[in-house]
Amino acid sequence: MTAEQLIAKYGLAPLPGEGGFFRRFYTHSQKLENSPSHLASAIFYLVTKTSFSAMHRLPSDELFHFYEGHPVQMLQLDPAGGGRIVHLGPDHERAIVVPGGFWQGMRLEIGRAHV
């Protein structure tokens, strides 16, 4: 499927400040203590060859599930100074957890046909 088809299929819109396209389909009613963030939420998210997920961090854990499209690379930087690159896609990880407080950013994998 093309990026435009995936955006239409999942009803995605541009994600301000971070990049990529998303649709929130769940938000927990309770918020984290001393934070504007909710206890939990769930989104569909897509990066394209002309977009990426800018480096950002969340106060709580974030779960990623790969459904369809081209593989992506995610850079994770932990508060202690370590880092790693995680690959998500049909031939890679299908689900990962980014711990709260980690910096993260994502782009399509280099060297593959891209959406």
Contacts in CASP RR format, 6 or more apart in sequence:
PFRMAT RR
TARGET T0000
AUTHOR 0000-0000-0000
METHOD contacts of the structure
MODEL  1
MTAEQLIAKYGLAPLPGEGGFFRRFYTHSQKLENSPSHLASAIFYLVTKT
SFSAMHRLPSDELFHFYEGHPVQMLQLDPAGGGRIVHLGPDHERAIVVPG
GFWQGMRLEIGRAHV
1 9 0 8 1.000
1 68 0 8 1.000
1 69 0 8 1.000
1 115 0 8 1.000
2 115 0 8 1.000
3 46 0 8 1.000
3 48 0 8 1.000
3 49 0 8 1.000
3 115 0 8 1.000
6 12 0 8 1.000
6 46 0 8 1.000
6 68 0 8 1.000
6 69 0 8 1.000
6 115 0 8 1.000
7 21 0 8 1.000
7 46 0 8 1.000
10 23 0 8 1.000
10 44 0 8 1.000
10 46 0 8 1.000
11 23 0 8 1.000
11 44 0 8 1.000
12 21 0 8 1.000
12 22 0 8 1.000
12 23 0 8 1.000
12 44 0 8 1.000
12 45 0 8 1.000
12 46 0 8 1.000
13 21 0 8 1.000
13 22 0 8 1.000
13 23 0 8 1.000
14 20 0 8 1.000
14 21 0 8 1.000
15 21 0 8 1.000
15 22 0 8 1.000
15 45 0 8 1.000
17 54 0 8 1.000
18 53 0 8 1.000
18 54 0 8 1.000
18 56 0 8 1.000
19 47 0 8 1.000
19 51 0 8 1.000
19 52 0 8 1.000
19 53 0 8 1.000
19 54 0 8 1.000
20 45 0 8 1.000
20 46 0 8 1.000
20 47 0 8 1.000
20 48 0 8 1.000
20 51 0 8 1.000
20 52 0 8 1.000
20 53 0 8 1.000
21 45 0 8 1.000
21 46 0 8 1.000
21 47 0 8 1.000
21 48 0 8 1.000
21 51 0 8 1.000
22 43 0 8 1.000
22 44 0 8 1.000
22 45 0 8 1.000
22 46 0 8 1.000
23 43 0 8 1.000
23 44 0 8 1.000
24 41 0 8 1.000
24 42 0 8 1.000
24 43 0 8 1.000
25 42 0 8 1.000
25 43 0 8 1.000
25 44 0 8 1.000
26 40 0 8 1.000
26 41 0 8 1.000
26 42 0 8 1.000
27 38 0 8 1.000
27 40 0 8 1.000
27 41 0 8 1.000
28 38 0 8 1.000
28 39 0 8 1.000
28 40 0 8 1.000
28 41 0 8 1.000
29 38 0 8 1.000
30 38 0 8 1.000
30 39 0 8 1.000
31 37 0 8 1.000
31 38 0 8 1.000
31 39 0 8 1.000
32 38 0 8 1.000
32 39 0 8 1.000
32 59 0 8 1.000
32 60 0 8 1.000
35 59 0 8 1.000
37 58 0 8 1.000
37 59 0 8 1.000
37 60 0 8 1.000
39 60 0 8 1.000
40 60 0 8 1.000
42 63 0 8 1.000
44 67 0 8 1.000
45 53 0 8 1.000
46 115 0 8 1.000
47 53 0 8 1.000
47 72 0 8 1.000
47 106 0 8 1.000
47 107 0 8 1.000
47 108 0 8 1.000
48 108 0 8 1.000
48 114 0 8 1.000
48 115 0 8 1.000
49 108 0 8 1.000
49 114 0 8 1.000
49 115 0 8 1.000
52 105 0 8 1.000
52 106 0 8 1.000
52 107 0 8 1.000
52 108 0 8 1.000
53 74 0 8 1.000
53 104 0 8 1.000
53 105 0 8 1.000
53 106 0 8 1.000
53 107 0 8 1.000
54 105 0 8 1.000
55 75 0 8 1.000
55 77 0 8 1.000
55 103 0 8 1.000
55 104 0 8 1.000
55 105 0 8 1.000
56 103 0 8 1.000
56 104 0 8 1.000
56 105 0 8 1.000
57 100 0 8 1.000
57 101 0 8 1.000
57 102 0 8 1.000
57 103 0 8 1.000
57 104 0 8 1.000
58 98 0 8 1.000
58 100 0 8 1.000
58 101 0 8 1.000
59 100 0 8 1.000
59 101 0 8 1.000
60 100 0 8 1.000
61 97 0 8 1.000
61 98 0 8 1.000
61 99 0 8 1.000
61 100 0 8 1.000
62 97 0 8 1.000
62 98 0 8 1.000
62 100 0 8 1.000
62 104 0 8 1.000
63 95 0 8 1.000
63 96 0 8 1.000
63 97 0 8 1.000
63 98 0 8 1.000
64 74 0 8 1.000
64 88 0 8 1.000
64 95 0 8 1.000
64 96 0 8 1.000
64 97 0 8 1.000
64 98 0 8 1.000
65 94 0 8 1.000
65 95 0 8 1.000
66 72 0 8 1.000
66 88 0 8 1.000
66 89 0 8 1.000
66 90 0 8 1.000
66 92 0 8 1.000
66 93 0 8 1.000
66 94 0 8 1.000
66 95 0 8 1.000
69 89 0 8 1.000
69 90 0 8 1.000
69 115 0 8 1.000
70 89 0 8 1.000
70 108 0 8 1.000
70 109 0 8 1.000
70 112 0 8 1.000
70 113 0 8 1.000
70 114 0 8 1.000
70 115 0 8 1.000
71 87 0 8 1.000
71 88 0 8 1.000
71 89 0 8 1.000
71 90 0 8 1.000
71 91 0 8 1.000
71 92 0 8 1.000
71 108 0 8 1.000
71 109 0 8 1.000
71 112 0 8 1.000
72 87 0 8 1.000
72 88 0 8 1.000
72 89 0 8 1.000
72 106 0 8 1.000
72 107 0 8 1.000
72 108 0 8 1.000
72 109 0 8 1.000
73 85 0 8 1.000
73 86 0 8 1.000
73 87 0 8 1.000
73 106 0 8 1.000
73 107 0 8 1.000
73 108 0 8 1.000
73 109 0 8 1.000
73 110 0 8 1.000
74 85 0 8 1.000
74 86 0 8 1.000
74 87 0 8 1.000
74 88 0 8 1.000
74 96 0 8 1.000
74 98 0 8 1.000
74 104 0 8 1.000
74 105 0 8 1.000
74 106 0 8 1.000
75 83 0 8 1.000
75 84 0 8 1.000
75 85 0 8 1.000
75 103 0 8 1.000
75 104 0 8 1.000
75 105 0 8 1.000
75 106 0 8 1.000
76 83 0 8 1.000
76 84 0 8 1.000
76 85 0 8 1.000
76 86 0 8 1.000
76 98 0 8 1.000
76 102 0 8 1.000
76 103 0 8 1.000
76 104 0 8 1.000
76 105 0 8 1.000
77 83 0 8 1.000
77 102 0 8 1.000
77 103 0 8 1.000
77 104 0 8 1.000
78 99 0 8 1.000
78 102 0 8 1.000
79 101 0 8 1.000
79 102 0 8 1.000
86 93 0 8 1.000
86 96 0 8 1.000
87 93 0 8 1.000
87 109 0 8 1.000
88 94 0 8 1.000
88 96 0 8 1.000
98 104 0 8 1.000
108 114 0 8 1.000
108 115 0 8 1.000
END
